[in-house]
Amino acid sequence: MKKNTPTSKTRKFLILKRLLNGEHLSYQHLADDYFVSRSSIANDIVYVKRLLAEDNTPLEFDNSGSYLKCKEIKRQDIIKRVISKLNQEKNSDAKKLFLDEELYENVKSSLTGVENACSLRISDLYIENVVLIITILIQRGRKGHHIESFNMKDLLKIQSLKNYPIVSQLLQSVGEENSYQFNDNELRYLSYIILANGINFLMKDELIPEVINKRVNKLVKDVGNGLSRNFANDQQLIKDLSLHIYQMLLRLKTHTTVINPILVDIKISYPKTYGVVWYFLNNFALENNLQISDDEIGFITIHFQAALERKKTNKKILFVCPHGIGTSSLALAQLKRILPTNAIIKTAAVIDLADRNLKDTDLIVSTEPLPQMKIPVVKISPLLTKNDLKNVMDKYIDTTILDDQKEEHDKLNLSQKVVNLLKHHISFFKDEKLPTIIDQLLDFNDWDSDEQKNCYLNTVNNRESLQSTYLGNGIAIPHGDPKMITNSCIAVAILNRPLNWGNNKTDIICLLMIADQDKKTIEPFMSLIMKGIKDKEWFIKKMTEFE
């Protein structure tokens, strides 16, 4: 029997599966089952708790051992996230514990078949999400694990309910083709899920409630202030966000989310934008009594990053030739063909170059040798060769990357305003309890009264009860209602050992006390935080500069 003992890599997922199936598991019981020590099981449980923390789900304990207390909808959501994680890790053995791949393919085939027959249009990302949800529900249902009652009132709030019969028919067809009969609860729940996952004819822009549009406009304004950008006239951003957030709100009603397969890449590639969006979406969540996952924050970050890319200044390129016209017209035409359409190309004669203001020029392309210049120069032949074209594009890309790196560097060179908010507000703590730490951080601010301080603390606690402000790598960013702040301040606690923070552990606590009028300080500070998540030692060293 011992030869069939699972590896440590698989064992932790077996334990998670048993917990999801409702078992109460003691360390000793698990150690006996898998022929390992209790310390090995303890390590497995730590890993399982980290997985569960991603869905804000605690692991409970009683006299019979560890168990999960959450509802079936949450259990299925955890399974969905675990499958996504195992896909990324290419751990097919563990994935088989949670997903019947044959059933998945059958459900996908059934759903896409009905989708085509009914002339529906669903994005690939959303259809994969719906297929996975249906597959997990059927798997669990076959083993007697059914979702709890789903409130029909929630479904009635959806626009275009006239299409409910089509969706119901779609689901019944999928069920019949996979030998499963959805009960009324499951039909209502899955109908809601499909309506919340982007079927175009059910989600026309004009049907998005006005209250959603108002919330989106406020979010766009807040994030714009935080990023020092004005997005008020970006109708594409507003339209895309309104649709996404409307669908997100529908998903949140059922406590489900679309797993974001590129979340880690988003955090790495766009840390500044992610950090600012995270902060203001936290405020959005508090104002609307929501719990928004990191996956959704990542998707919304992409919308804002796309808007930032659209606002980037066009590159100005100066094409230099002997006389500014004529013999080099062919080269100029070829340059225009290979460079981006938003690149601004002007021409100049060599003789005029010395007197020309080059302040706004990003790149010079010249058919003639030029003296040493501060601006990047690419020397080409009048008849551009393949190698010339490659050199021009390489240099153009280099200038774009350098601009992005310069922008990030500038953000880390904090403005005096941010320095003043942090200066002398850094404390190192040894073994103090969390309430004491938070109270000392609050004391760094210049409050108008104890009542104001206590009211702000209440809003901080209310936010944490709704959604943890843990951001990653042991860093938490608690903050409350900015309307209750008169004087802005940022206070940082660095702990000698981690303390529990929701379902995670933190050893760095950054208490943000930022008034509405100081929203623009969020971007540079969140840039620090996101860099600190990647390199905690660097962050601690940086904070010592403000002691």
NORHUZI-V31728 format. One record per residue. N is the residue number from 1. RES is the residue in one letter. OMEGA is omega in degrees with one decimal (none if undefined). Layout:
N:RES:OMEGA + N:RES:OMEGA
This chain:
1:M:-176.1 + 2:K:-179.2 + 3:K:179.3 + 4:N:-179.4 + 5:T:-178.0 + 6:P:176.0 + 7:T:179.2 + 8:S:-179.3 + 9:K:-179.3 + 10:T:-172.4 + 11:R:-177.8 + 12:K:178.6 + 13:F:172.6 + 14:L:178.5 + 15:I:179.1 + 16:L:179.9 + 17:K:179.7 + 18:R:177.0 + 19:L:179.3 + 20:L:178.0 + 21:N:172.4 + 22:G:-179.4 + 23:E:168.0 + 24:H:-170.5 + 25:L:175.2 + 26:S:179.4 + 27:Y:-177.3 + 28:Q:178.3 + 29:H:180.0 + 30:L:178.4 + 31:A:178.3 + 32:D:-178.2 + 33:D:-172.6 + 34:Y:174.8 + 35:F:177.9 + 36:V:-179.7 + 37:S:176.4 + 38:R:179.2 + 39:S:176.3 + 40:S:178.0 + 41:I:178.7 + 42:A:177.5 + 43:N:177.7 + 44:D:-178.4 + 45:I:176.6 + 46:V:179.2 + 47:Y:179.0 + 48:V:179.5 + 49:K:177.6 + 50:R:177.2 + 51:L:-178.1 + 52:L:-179.5 + 53:A:179.0 + 54:E:175.4 + 55:D:176.6 + 56:N:-177.3 + 57:T:179.1 + 58:P:171.9 + 59:L:-176.2 + 60:E:179.3 + 61:F:168.5 + 62:D:-175.8 + 63:N:-178.5 + 64:S:176.6 + 65:G:-179.4 + 66:S:179.0 + 67:Y:176.7 + 68:L:-177.1 + 69:K:-171.4 + 70:C:-179.3 + 71:K:-175.4 + 72:E:178.8 + 73:I:178.5 + 74:K:178.8 + 75:R:-179.4 + 76:Q:176.6 + 77:D:177.5 + 78:I:178.5 + 79:I:180.0 + 80:K:-179.7 + 81:R:179.8 + 82:V:178.5 + 83:I:178.3 + 84:S:-179.8 + 85:K:-178.6 + 86:L:174.3 + 87:N:-179.5 + 88:Q:-179.2 + 89:E:-177.3 + 90:K:178.7 + 91:N:-173.7 + 92:S:-179.4 + 93:D:179.5 + 94:A:-179.4 + 95:K:-179.6 + 96:K:178.5 + 97:L:-172.1 + 98:F:-174.0 + 99:L:171.1 + 100:D:-172.2 + 101:E:177.1 + 102:E:177.0 + 103:L:179.3 + 104:Y:-178.9 + 105:E:178.7 + 106:N:179.3 + 107:V:179.9 + 108:K:179.0 + 109:S:179.5 + 110:S:-175.7 + 111:L:-179.7 + 112:T:176.9 + 113:G:178.3 + 114:V:178.7 + 115:E:179.9 + 116:N:-178.7 + 117:A:-177.7 + 118:C:-179.3 + 119:S:175.2 + 120:L:177.3 + 121:R:179.5 + 122:I:179.0 + 123:S:-177.6 + 124:D:-178.5 + 125:L:-178.2 + 126:Y:-178.6 + 127:I:175.3 + 128:E:178.1 + 129:N:-179.6 + 130:V:179.5 + 131:V:-178.9 + 132:L:179.1 + 133:I:-179.7 + 134:I:179.9 + 135:T:-179.3 + 136:I:-180.0 + 137:L:178.7 + 138:I:177.8 + 139:Q:-177.5 + 140:R:-179.4 + 141:G:179.0 + 142:R:179.8 + 143:K:174.5 + 144:G:178.2 + 145:H:-176.1 + 146:H:177.8 + 147:I:179.6 + 148:E:-177.2 + 149:S:178.9 + 150:F:-172.3 + 151:N:179.6 + 152:M:-179.7 + 153:K:178.2 + 154:D:-179.9 + 155:L:-178.3 + 156:L:-179.4 + 157:K:-176.3 + 158:I:176.5 + 159:Q:176.3 + 160:S:179.2 + 161:L:178.3 + 162:K:-179.7 + 163:N:179.9 + 164:Y:179.3 + 165:P:179.2 + 166:I:-179.6 + 167:V:178.7 + 168:S:178.4 + 169:Q:177.8 + 170:L:-177.6 + 171:L:178.9 + 172:Q:177.6 + 173:S:177.9 + 174:V:179.4 + 175:G:-178.9 + 176:E:-178.8 + 177:E:-180.0 + 178:N:174.3 + 179:S:178.4 + 180:Y:178.5 + 181:Q:177.7 + 182:F:173.1 + 183:N:-175.1 + 184:D:178.4 + 185:N:-177.1 + 186:E:177.8 + 187:L:179.8 + 188:R:-179.1 + 189:Y:-178.0 + 190:L:175.5 + 191:S:178.4 + 192:Y:-179.3 + 193:I:-178.4 + 194:I:178.2 + 195:L:-178.6 + 196:A:-174.9 + 197:N:161.8 + 198:G:170.2 + 199:I:-167.4 + 200:N:-173.2 + 201:F:175.5 + 202:L:-172.6 + 203:M:178.6 + 204:K:-174.8 + 205:D:-174.1 + 206:E:-179.3 + 207:L:177.4 + 208:I:-176.9 + 209:P:-177.7 + 210:E:-179.6 + 211:V:177.3 + 212:I:179.3 + 213:N:179.4 + 214:K:179.1 + 215:R:-179.7 + 216:V:179.4 + 217:N:177.8 + 218:K:178.7 + 219:L:179.2 + 220:V:179.1 + 221:K:-178.4 + 222:D:-179.5 + 223:V:176.8 + 224:G:176.5 + 225:N:-179.0 + 226:G:-179.7 + 227:L:-177.4 + 228:S:178.0 + 229:R:175.9 + 230:N:-179.0 + 231:F:-172.3 + 232:A:-176.9 + 233:N:179.5 + 234:D:-176.6 + 235:Q:178.4 + 236:Q:177.7 + 237:L:-176.8 + 238:I:179.8 + 239:K:-178.4 + 240:D:-179.5 + 241:L:-179.7 + 242:S:179.5 + 243:L:-178.8 + 244:H:-176.1 + 245:I:175.3 + 246:Y:178.2 + 247:Q:178.0 + 248:M:180.0 + 249:L:176.6 + 250:L:178.8 + 251:R:-177.2 + 252:L:177.0 + 253:K:-179.6 + 254:T:177.7 + 255:H:176.2 + 256:T:178.4 + 257:T:171.5 + 258:V:179.0 + 259:I:-179.2 + 260:N:-174.0 + 261:P:-178.0 + 262:I:-176.6 + 263:L:-179.5 + 264:V:180.0 + 265:D:179.1 + 266:I:-179.4 + 267:K:-178.5 + 268:I:-174.1 + 269:S:-175.7 + 270:Y:-174.9 + 271:P:-178.3 + 272:K:-178.9 + 273:T:179.8 + 274:Y:-177.6 + 275:G:-179.9 + 276:V:178.5 + 277:V:178.3 + 278:W:-177.3 + 279:Y:-175.3 + 280:F:173.6 + 281:L:172.8 + 282:N:176.2 + 283:N:178.7 + 284:F:-179.6 + 285:A:-179.6 + 286:L:-178.7 + 287:E:-175.8 + 288:N:177.0 + 289:N:-177.6 + 290:L:171.3 + 291:Q:-172.5 + 292:I:-176.4 + 293:S:175.3 + 294:D:179.0 + 295:D:-179.5 + 296:E:178.2 + 297:I:178.3 + 298:G:178.7 + 299:F:-177.9 + 300:I:174.8 + 301:T:-179.6 + 302:I:178.0 + 303:H:-179.3 + 304:F:178.7 + 305:Q:177.1 + 306:A:177.9 + 307:A:177.3 + 308:L:179.5 + 309:E:179.4 + 310:R:-176.9 + 311:K:-177.4 + 312:K:-178.0 + 313:T:177.2 + 314:N:177.2 + 315:K:179.3 + 316:K:-176.0 + 317:I:178.5 + 318:L:178.2 + 319:F:-175.0 + 320:V:178.2 + 321:C:-173.0 + 322:P:-175.6 + 323:H:177.9 + 324:G:-175.7 + 325:I:167.1 + 326:G:-169.1 + 327:T:-177.4 + 328:S:-178.1 + 329:S:178.2 + 330:L:178.6 + 331:A:178.7 + 332:L:178.7 + 333:A:179.4 + 334:Q:177.4 + 335:L:-179.2 + 336:K:-178.6 + 337:R:-174.7 + 338:I:-177.2 + 339:L:178.7 + 340:P:-176.1 + 341:T:-179.1 + 342:N:176.7 + 343:A:-179.3 + 344:I:-176.8 + 345:I:175.7 + 346:K:-179.1 + 347:T:178.4 + 348:A:174.8 + 349:A:180.0 + 350:V:-175.9 + 351:I:-178.6 + 352:D:-171.6 + 353:L:-176.0 + 354:A:-177.1 + 355:D:-174.6 + 356:R:175.1 + 357:N:-176.1 + 358:L:-175.1 + 359:K:-175.5 + 360:D:-179.3 + 361:T:-178.3 + 362:D:-175.1 + 363:L:176.1 + 364:I:173.2 + 365:V:-171.4 + 366:S:173.8 + 367:T:-179.1 + 368:E:175.5 + 369:P:-179.6 + 370:L:175.7 + 371:P:178.7 + 372:Q:-178.1 + 373:M:178.0 + 374:K:-179.0 + 375:I:177.3 + 376:P:-178.2 + 377:V:173.2 + 378:V:178.0 + 379:K:-179.5 + 380:I:174.9 + 381:S:-179.9 + 382:P:174.2 + 383:L:-171.8 + 384:L:174.1 + 385:T:177.0 + 386:K:179.8 + 387:N:176.1 + 388:D:-178.9 + 389:L:178.7 + 390:K:-179.8 + 391:N:178.8 + 392:V:-178.8 + 393:M:179.0 + 394:D:-178.5 + 395:K:177.7 + 396:Y:179.4 + 397:I:179.0 + 398:D:-179.1 + 399:T:178.3 + 400:T:179.4 + 401:I:179.4 + 402:L:177.4 + 403:D:179.6 + 404:D:-179.7 + 405:Q:178.3 + 406:K:-179.7 + 407:E:179.2 + 408:E:179.6 + 409:H:-179.8 + 410:D:-179.0 + 411:K:179.7 + 412:L:170.2 + 413:N:-167.0 + 414:L:175.0 + 415:S:179.7 + 416:Q:179.3 + 417:K:-179.8 + 418:V:177.5 + 419:V:179.9 + 420:N:179.2 + 421:L:-177.0 + 422:L:-168.8 + 423:K:179.5 + 424:H:179.7 + 425:H:-179.9 + 426:I:-179.5 + 427:S:174.0 + 428:F:-175.3 + 429:F:179.0 + 430:K:172.5 + 431:D:176.1 + 432:E:177.7 + 433:K:-173.3 + 434:L:179.3 + 435:P:178.4 + 436:T:-179.9 + 437:I:-178.6 + 438:I:-179.0 + 439:D:178.8 + 440:Q:176.5 + 441:L:177.9 + 442:L:-177.0 + 443:D:176.6 + 444:F:-177.2 + 445:N:178.6 + 446:D:-175.2 + 447:W:176.9 + 448:D:-179.5 + 449:S:175.3 + 450:D:179.4 + 451:E:178.4 + 452:Q:179.4 + 453:K:-178.0 + 454:N:177.9 + 455:C:179.0 + 456:Y:178.0 + 457:L:177.9 + 458:N:179.7 + 459:T:175.0 + 460:V:-179.0 + 461:N:178.6 + 462:N:178.8 + 463:R:-178.9 + 464:E:179.5 + 465:S:178.8 + 466:L:-177.1 + 467:Q:-178.5 + 468:S:175.9 + 469:T:172.7 + 470:Y:-174.1 + 471:L:178.5 + 472:G:176.8 + 473:N:175.9 + 474:G:-177.1 + 475:I:175.9 + 476:A:-176.7 + 477:I:179.8 + 478:P:176.8 + 479:H:-177.6 + 480:G:-176.5 + 481:D:-178.1 + 482:P:-180.0 + 483:K:-178.5 + 484:M:-178.5 + 485:I:173.7 + 486:T:-178.5 + 487:N:-177.4 + 488:S:-178.3 + 489:C:172.2 + 490:I:-179.3 + 491:A:-173.9 + 492:V:175.6 + 493:A:176.7 + 494:I:-170.8 + 495:L:178.7 + 496:N:175.9 + 497:R:-176.3 + 498:P:173.6 + 499:L:177.9 + 500:N:175.8 + 501:W:-172.5 + 502:G:178.3 + 503:N:179.4 + 504:N:175.7 + 505:K:-178.1 + 506:T:172.1 + 507:D:172.3 + 508:I:-179.6 + 509:I:178.4 + 510:C:-179.1 + 511:L:179.8 + 512:L:175.0 + 513:M:-171.7 + 514:I:177.7 + 515:A:-178.5 + 516:D:-175.7 + 517:Q:-178.5 + 518:D:-177.0 + 519:K:-177.1 + 520:K:176.7 + 521:T:-177.9 + 522:I:-174.6 + 523:E:-178.5 + 524:P:179.6 + 525:F:178.8 + 526:M:173.5 + 527:S:174.9 + 528:L:-177.8 + 529:I:-177.1 + 530:M:174.8 + 531:K:178.1 + 532:G:177.8 + 533:I:177.4 + 534:K:-175.0 + 535:D:-174.6 + 536:K:179.6 + 537:E:177.1 + 538:W:-178.3 + 539:F:-180.0 + 540:I:178.2 + 541:K:179.1 + 542:K:-178.6 + 543:M:179.5 + 544:T:177.6 + 545:E:-175.8 + 546:F:-178.6 + 547:E:none
